[in-house]
Amino acid sequence: MNTETPRWRVNDTVAYDVMRETATALQAQLLELARTDNDAAVETTRAEAAAIRDDVFAVDGYDRAAIDAQTKRFTARLAELTTDTT
């Protein structure tokens, strides 16, 4: 049985960085909405931004499928927000 920690491939590192950058862009968009939105939505928007941070930390950096799934989810949510605000 091989118990050695798997090594990242270069493209895995890039995918992980893309996931983090997408999460950062999504959080920035949410916080911008919280700054300009009504008081009722501010806490919900801030809570979503915090949950995204938690989701990034929860991803196993060696699980490429999980990284890709989170990136897809973050990208879709960012597209929703930017479509709604334009």
Summary of the structure (lengths in Angstrom):
residues: 86
radius of gyration: 15.4
end to end distance: 54.1
largest distance: 56.6
contacts: 208
relative contact order: 0.17
helix: 80%
strand: 0%
